[in-house]
């Protein structure tokens, strides 16, 4: 209740007007009529579970399904993924307990511009404030990252994780869950590589010193759901996103066939997989990162837990050599992931006067 009150107070100015920081431009506001997505690929990963007897036909079929989903949708849902349901439930319960604390207690593990992990409640997407609060936790502690986004600055710093005191064992549960996310992410990367016609382990080299992290999202009820968004429209900058969401719903994706925003109905115990910007670049636009956003409602809290798989900070991102030739030249100039990532983190932390950095800024004419 305190969290809801805090957000409502933030939303209103002294004259009872809406705080413009939260208000989306007219063309980006959610529609009152909801289109529920139909035909979203739901992919059964049981052929690659450890106990499954290897069957090349089943694996080939799975690779084909993954490739079709990546090309036609840019995202898909996976079932029989091998992640412990009881572990996921423990994590979701711990997340709810964390966000139920007072703002003062949550800010004891707050993020800042030097070490952007931990709790935060004023994040911006495309320079509009999101209706949410988050808690971020690194996959690797410490994680090494460039000090600045300046391409001529070679200094590196390390980010470290906060240690929340409540709920008890929260950190231990998170670390155990991250291990499961990494296993699933690498299985998916192998399937995606095979679907592109390259070796299964082709992407492995990029993740030696990964900069991956997990995020806990809480979207409180919003008194103005027609004006604000839990997260504004965006594409994820990394390689893959693995999303666990509750049964409230709110995730919308822009359907490629007609550019309509469609609601992704939660499937119990499934994960939603987003193809992100780096895979778009690696594939030389064979696969496209999916644009998505999160809507809010007036009555129910919504919780979600995305895991963002990111490469090492010194990884050079460019189209794979195996996928380019004279007839299909590279569509992107190379960029360093760490520099790109630091720039993106900075634009999320506070409103900028310029457009946020995107991969299309590296597109070759």
Phi and psi in degrees as a GROMACS rama.xvg file:
@    title "Ramachandran Plot"
@    xaxis  label "Phi"
@    yaxis  label "Psi"
@TYPE xy
-63.3178  -39.4682  UNK-2
-63.2602  -45.2548  UNK-3
-59.9491  -45.7026  UNK-4
-60.2309  -42.0747  UNK-5
-59.4372  -44.6577  UNK-6
-68.905  -40.0316  UNK-7
-62.3914  -43.2584  UNK-8
-61.8073  -41.6334  UNK-9
-62.6498  -34.9702  UNK-10
-71.8501  -29.9956  UNK-11
-100.198  146.199  UNK-12
-96.6301  -178.223  UNK-13
-62.9224  -26.5465  UNK-14
-92.9987  12.6186  UNK-15
79.964  6.16727  UNK-16
-83.4333  165.724  UNK-17
-76.1918  134.858  UNK-18
-62.855  117.562  UNK-19
-63.4388  -16.7999  UNK-20
-60.6763  -29.423  UNK-21
-91.7195  -14.3441  UNK-22
-82.0581  124.997  UNK-23
-76.4092  149.665  UNK-24
-58.3147  153.13  UNK-25
-50.1109  -44.083  UNK-26
-72.7679  -12.0975  UNK-27
-109.827  4.73851  UNK-28
-75.3284  147.857  UNK-29
-65.0439  146.817  UNK-30
-81.787  149.355  UNK-31
-71.8734  -31.2045  UNK-32
-90.0038  129.345  UNK-33
-101.482  131.548  UNK-34
-102.394  117.979  UNK-35
-86.6054  128.413  UNK-36
-65.7797  135.259  UNK-37
-119.435  145.116  UNK-38
82.6026  11.8591  UNK-39
-60.4468  128.87  UNK-40
-60.7223  129.026  UNK-41
-118.192  113.712  UNK-42
-111.639  126.606  UNK-43
-87.4757  116.372  UNK-44
-91.9648  9.1759  UNK-45
-56.9384  -29.444  UNK-46
-61.971  -19.5109  UNK-47
-110.993  9.37494  UNK-48
-67.4603  151.075  UNK-49
-55.9192  -33.7672  UNK-50
-85.1183  -6.9196  UNK-51
-77.1914  137.085  UNK-52
-71.6086  126.82  UNK-53
-57.7537  128.799  UNK-54
-135.757  109.93  UNK-55
-61.9669  -35.3479  UNK-56
-63.3888  -45.133  UNK-57
-62.8646  -40.4669  UNK-58
-67.9297  -41.7222  UNK-59
-61.2816  -40.4084  UNK-60
-63.6583  -41.6864  UNK-61
-62.8403  -43.4291  UNK-62
-61.0715  -41.8686  UNK-63
-64.279  -41.4397  UNK-64
-61.9442  -43.4157  UNK-65
-61.5067  -46.7888  UNK-66
-60.8876  -43.729  UNK-67
-63.6299  -42.9531  UNK-68
-63.4843  -42.5443  UNK-69
-63.6187  -40.2943  UNK-70
-76.444  -41.8198  UNK-71
-88.4893  -30.0509  UNK-72
-118.69  -36.8756  UNK-73
83.529  -0.286946  UNK-74
-160.446  164.918  UNK-75
-162.651  168.952  UNK-76
-108.68  146.076  UNK-77
-121.036  139.772  UNK-78
-121.934  167.46  UNK-79
48.899  50.2303  UNK-80
-91.2693  -10.2321  UNK-81
89.5715  -3.47574  UNK-82
-82.1825  132.977  UNK-83
-60.8674  124.449  UNK-84
-66.3463  -39.3443  UNK-85
-64.9848  -36.4717  UNK-86
-66.1102  -43.9039  UNK-87
-61.2372  -42.1427  UNK-88
-65.1562  -39.3566  UNK-89
-61.0456  -42.0895  UNK-90
-67.268  -43.73  UNK-91
-62.5174  -39.8192  UNK-92
-65.9127  -42.0633  UNK-93
-64.1174  -38.456  UNK-94
-60.9101  -44.9293  UNK-95
-61.9305  -40.0456  UNK-96
-65.4986  -39.7729  UNK-97
-61.229  -49.3024  UNK-98
-71.5563  -18.4588  UNK-99
-75.3337  -9.46775  UNK-100
-68.8538  168.201  UNK-101
-67.8338  156.479  UNK-102
-59.1984  -37.8706  UNK-103
-59.5086  -44.4261  UNK-104
-69.1884  -38.6629  UNK-105
-65.6459  -36.2277  UNK-106
-73.1699  -8.37331  UNK-107
-64.8008  -22.5107  UNK-108
-119.333  40.9788  UNK-109
-79.3259  154.433  UNK-110
-87.5134  164.777  UNK-111
-146.305  -176.549  UNK-112
-71.9135  -17.5938  UNK-113
-85.8681  -45.5015  UNK-114
-129.246  90.6987  UNK-115
-82.9407  50.9682  UNK-116
-117.662  164.33  UNK-117
99.0503  -154.472  UNK-118
-86.3211  145.011  UNK-119
-160.145  142.796  UNK-120
-134.006  14.1205  UNK-121
-131.097  40.5428  UNK-122
-73.5511  148.065  UNK-123
-115.543  142.863  UNK-124
-123.54  121.554  UNK-125
51.0406  42.34  UNK-126
67.7675  19.3088  UNK-127
-121.923  135.13  UNK-128
-69.47  136.42  UNK-129
-85.0922  145.912  UNK-130
-88.0184  77.9644  UNK-131
-167.337  169.978  UNK-132
-132.848  150.284  UNK-133
-136.162  161.441  UNK-134
-137.628  120.334  UNK-135
-106.537  144.508  UNK-136
-144.714  127.573  UNK-137
-73.3701  146.871  UNK-138
-71.1861  -39.6109  UNK-139
-117.384  129.537  UNK-140
-125.279  111.315  UNK-141
-82.2988  161.983  UNK-142
-111.491  131.441  UNK-143
-95.5414  137.071  UNK-144
-149.305  148.771  UNK-145
-60.5221  146.289  UNK-146
-66.4648  -39.459  UNK-147
-135.49  170.821  UNK-148
-88.5028  0.666952  UNK-149
-65.7134  120.876  UNK-150
-65.4748  -17.551  UNK-151
-96.0256  -1.40902  UNK-152
-97.639  112.374  UNK-153
-93.3934  4.68914  UNK-154
-70.1386  142.113  UNK-155
-125.018  139.959  UNK-156
-120.817  172.583  UNK-157
-119.418  137.277  UNK-158
-98.429  148.235  UNK-159
-133.637  163.065  UNK-160
-87.5612  146.536  UNK-161
-73.7114  165.726  UNK-162
-123.016  86.4865  UNK-163
-63.1575  135.213  UNK-164
-82.3515  -19.5252  UNK-165
-138.484  139.473  UNK-166
-72.3097  159.977  UNK-167
-57.5368  143.036  UNK-168
69.2824  9.37477  UNK-169
-57.0064  -47.62  UNK-170
-61.4171  -42.6819  UNK-171
-63.4234  -42.949  UNK-172
-63.6871  -42.2896  UNK-173
-59.9558  -48.1314  UNK-174
-62.4826  -38.4634  UNK-175
-65.6566  -40.6792  UNK-176
-67.5931  -40.1446  UNK-177
-58.213  -39.3018  UNK-178
-57.8071  -42.2338  UNK-179
-67.239  -37.9305  UNK-180
-64.8748  -40.7284  UNK-181
-63.7747  -42.4786  UNK-182
-59.7476  -46.6835  UNK-183
-65.074  -41.999  UNK-184
-61.3094  -42.6942  UNK-185
-70.2916  -32.6733  UNK-186
-62.8871  -44.0731  UNK-187
-65.9018  -39.5758  UNK-188
-60.7603  -38.8929  UNK-189
-63.974  -42.6798  UNK-190
-65.4426  -39.8481  UNK-191
-66.1986  -41.5724  UNK-192
-59.4773  -47.664  UNK-193
-61.8895  -36.7973  UNK-194
-67.0496  -23.4033  UNK-195
-88.0989  -5.74378  UNK-196
85.455  18.0906  UNK-197
-112.212  172.217  UNK-198
-61.359  147.405  UNK-199
-56.8864  -39.2081  UNK-200
-91.3008  15.2353  UNK-201
-57.0328  -35.2776  UNK-202
-88.7106  -8.48127  UNK-203
-57.1835  -39.4229  UNK-204
-60.7248  -26.0955  UNK-205
-77.2608  -12.9228  UNK-206
-111.589  19.1499  UNK-207
-58.6784  -46.178  UNK-208
-119.066  62.4321  UNK-209
-60.5052  154.481  UNK-210
-114.955  29.8873  UNK-211
-67.2921  157.729  UNK-212
-155.13  161.268  UNK-213
-110.795  146.328  UNK-214
-127.018  139.765  UNK-215
-108.124  119.58  UNK-216
-106.43  137.133  UNK-217
-128.07  121.754  UNK-218
-110.367  100.152  UNK-219
-68.7426  161.365  UNK-220
-54.7785  143.529  UNK-221
-121.714  129.105  UNK-222
-72.6035  -12.7563  UNK-223
-131.852  63.0575  UNK-224
-67.8215  -13.3303  UNK-225
-85.0008  -8.37778  UNK-226
-112.959  -33.0108  UNK-227
-109.851  165.859  UNK-228
-130.999  147.957  UNK-229
-63.9431  -42.4485  UNK-230
-142.079  130.258  UNK-231
-70.5126  169.165  UNK-232
-55.6388  136.461  UNK-233
-169.833  167.733  UNK-234
-119.585  142.792  UNK-235
-75.4828  137.374  UNK-236
-81.7947  -21.6572  UNK-237
-81.4431  -145.117  UNK-238
-96.4407  -56.5657  UNK-239
-137.753  147.809  UNK-240
-121.087  131.257  UNK-241
-113.81  113.977  UNK-242
-110.894  127.745  UNK-243
-104.472  123.716  UNK-244
-124.944  156.112  UNK-245
-81.25  -168.155  UNK-246
-90.5315  5.04871  UNK-247
-75.4056  -41.7679  UNK-248
84.3734  162.448  UNK-249
153.23  -18.5188  UNK-250
-70.6538  127.474  UNK-251
-123.316  141.305  UNK-252
-120.75  153.833  UNK-253
-88.4136  111.32  UNK-254
-67.6426  132.95  UNK-255
-69.2356  -31.776  UNK-256
-67.803  -33.8116  UNK-257
-136.055  3.31492  UNK-258
62.4768  23.2899  UNK-259
-87.9425  146.636  UNK-260
-80.0085  124.62  UNK-261
-125.184  142.614  UNK-262
-80.3103  133.244  UNK-263
-95.0723  104.829  UNK-264
-68.2968  129.921  UNK-265
-60.9385  137.236  UNK-266
-109.169  122.541  UNK-267
-53.6174  130.299  UNK-268
69.7911  -0.913079  UNK-269
-85.8218  165.665  UNK-270
-116.715  143.36  UNK-271
-96.3049  130.348  UNK-272
-111.461  122.158  UNK-273
-102.146  130.539  UNK-274
-78.5091  129.091  UNK-275
-110.059  -178.669  UNK-276
-58.2315  -39.277  UNK-277
-64.3598  -40.5503  UNK-278
-67.2878  -33.6867  UNK-279
-59.7141  -44.354  UNK-280
-69.008  -48.3361  UNK-281
-55.1147  -38.7725  UNK-282
-82.98  -2.89359  UNK-283
57.8256  43.528  UNK-284
73.9295  11.7542  UNK-285
-63.7735  -42.3809  UNK-286
-110.974  147.01  UNK-287
-122.006  133.414  UNK-288
-60.3721  139.843  UNK-289
-94.0036  134.478  UNK-290
-82.9669  135.429  UNK-291
-148.055  168.136  UNK-292
-155.81  173.253  UNK-293
-128.126  124.956  UNK-294
-90.7686  163.39  UNK-295
-123.73  169.547  UNK-296
-135.886  171.712  UNK-297
-87.5193  -12.3209  UNK-298
-117.224  -36.9771  UNK-299
-116.047  139.284  UNK-300
-70.178  144.965  UNK-301
-125.074  140.908  UNK-302
-127.362  142.202  UNK-303
-147.732  158.263  UNK-304
-136.165  94.6956  UNK-305
-89.4344  143.704  UNK-306
-110.399  122.656  UNK-307
-102.322  111.012  UNK-308
-86.0117  114.798  UNK-309
-124.728  146.824  UNK-310
-75.8228  -179.372  UNK-311
-66.1035  155.233  UNK-312
-64.0189  -27.865  UNK-313
-92.4267  6.46653  UNK-314
-66.2486  131.629  UNK-315
-92.1099  122.243  UNK-316
-99.8579  122.013  UNK-317
-161.249  164.201  UNK-318
-57.9524  142.616  UNK-319
-64.1546  138.424  UNK-320
-59.5342  -33.2029  UNK-321
-66.2092  -17.2929  UNK-322
-106.847  5.02677  UNK-323
-122.365  149.304  UNK-324
-160.217  -171.185  UNK-325
-62.8439  -36.9334  UNK-326
-77.5587  -25.0192  UNK-327
-131.844  73.3955  UNK-328
-69.8373  164.952  UNK-329
-60.3677  135.915  UNK-330
-99.6068  -2.14815  UNK-331
-135.486  144.698  UNK-332
-85.8967  150.967  UNK-333
-64.9257  150.716  UNK-334
-143.286  153.806  UNK-335
-85.1254  126.556  UNK-336
-59.6004  -44.7239  UNK-337
-59.5149  -42.7503  UNK-338
-64.7766  -42.8847  UNK-339
-62.3904  -44.9252  UNK-340
-62.8268  -44.7686  UNK-341
-62.2151  -40.4839  UNK-342
-62.9418  -43.3364  UNK-343
-64.4563  -43.6653  UNK-344
-58.9502  -42.332  UNK-345
-63.2098  -37.1707  UNK-346
-74.0444  -23.2055  UNK-347
-77.3967  -28.2096  UNK-348
-71.9624  -35.1116  UNK-349
-154.39  161.019  UNK-350
-64.6204  137.894  UNK-351
-107.61  160.773  UNK-352
-90.5447  -6.60081  UNK-353
-126.443  167.362  UNK-354
-64.8041  141.992  UNK-355
-64.2158  147.809  UNK-356
-66.7525  134.817  UNK-357
-134.699  164.245  UNK-358
-67.0304  -24.046  UNK-359
-67.2179  -15.5841  UNK-360
-68.5543  -15.6925  UNK-361
-103.333  7.64152  UNK-362
-73.9916  135.977  UNK-363
-86.947  142.849  UNK-364
